């Protein structure tokens, strides 16, 4: 199951960055590079609420989320990127990952509304799967946790 999730997340990330962000293939790729802890992190997540409960968490530097938002909404370098813009873009990406992952995780039910915060959400440590991605020299992490094995803080 873990390998199926890993493969699905990698495929989903590639499709999202192609369809929603860069409009060209292969701009995001999984990396084995050691990622230093983010100094100004931002997180986006959704939870599944079926019999199989999971949480998809995306994390990256706040500056990366601004670049990603700018690319997703085709904003010029001079255009302001608001917190609302970041919440919309970053939340939508987590939602699309979660929605596509439901096809891999049977009986996962519905998804919660995406949440975006600079505070790390509680979660399984370590998660079932954590994938490091490189997007144009910027790092992001997508992790999947089993909510059934966690007790909320």
N, C-alpha and C positions, 0 to 999 in steps of 0.2 A: 504494500500500500504506500509506504513512504517513497519508494522510487517512482511510482505512478504519479504521486503528488508533485515530486520534484520535476519530473518531465513535463507535467501539465503546466506548472507555474512558469517554467522556462518558455514553453510555447506561447502561453498566454501573454507573458511580458513582451515577447517579440511582436505578437499580433497587435497589442495595445500601442506600442511605440510606433509601429508602422501605420496603423489606422487612425489613431487619435492625435499623435504628436508630430512625428517627423515626416510622414508620408513617403518615406523611403525605407527599404529593408535594412536590417542588420545594424541599427544604430545603438542597440542595447545588447549586451552579451553577459553571460554568467562569467564570473572571474573567481579564481582561487586566491587572488591577492588578499593580503591581510589588510583589513580596513580598520583604521584608527577609530576610536570612539568619536562620534560626531560632537563637535564643540557647541553647535547651536542646532540641536535636532528638532525635527518636526515629524509627527506620526499621523498616519491615517489608518483606520481599521473598520472592518465590518465583522459581524458575528453571524453564524448560521444558527437557526433556532429549531432544527428538526430533532429527530432521535439521535442523529450524529451531529454533535455540536462542534464547530471549529471557529477559530478567529484568524482572519488574515490581517497582518500588520505590515504596513510599508513604513520604512523610516529612511530619512536622508537629512542632509544639511538643509537648513532653511533657505540658503542661497540657491541650492539645487532645485528646491520646490518652486522658487521664483522663476528660474530659467525654464523649468518644465512647464509651468503655467504660461509663460510668455510664448513658448513653442506651441502648446496645445491650443491657445486662443489666438495664435498668429499676431501677437502684439509686437509693436516696434520697440526697439531699444529705448526709445524716449517715452513710451507709454508707461504709465504708472501700473504696477501690479499690486492690487489691494489684497487685504486679508481675505475678503470675500472671494476674490478670484482664486486665490490659493486653495481655500476651503472647497470651492466648487471643483477645481481641476483635480486636486489631490484626492478628495473624497470620491470623485467619479472613477479614478483609476483603481482605488481599493475596491469599489463596488463592482467594477468589471472583472477584476481578478476573482473576487468572491463568487460572483455570478457564474463565471466560467468554471470555477472549481467545483461548483455544485454538480456538474456533469460527471465528475470523477469520484466524488464522495457520495455514495448512495444514502438516501434517506436524510439529507441534510436540511430539508425544509426551506423556510424563507430566510432572507437576510435582513439584518437590522439596517437602519439608515446609517450611512457612513459618518464617522466622527473624525475630526482633525484636531490635534492638540500639540502643544510643545511639551506636554507632560506624557511620559511613557505610560501606556495602558498596562494594567496588570496582565500577566500572561504566564504561560508555562515556560519554565526555564530549566533546561533548554527546550525550545519548541520542537515539534515533530520534524519540521523542515525549516531551514534558514538558508536562503540563497543570496549571495552577493552579486550585484550587477554593476556594470560600468556603462554609463551613458555619457558619451562625449567627454570622457575624463572625469566625470562625477560619479560617485558611488551611491547606491541605494540598496537597501536590504528588504527582501520580502520574506516574512516568516509566517508559518502556519502552526497554530497551537490547537491542541485538543482541549476544548472547554470542559468536557465531561470529567477530566482528570484534575481540574483546578478548583480551588476554593477562592471565591472573590475576596479581595482585600477590603 
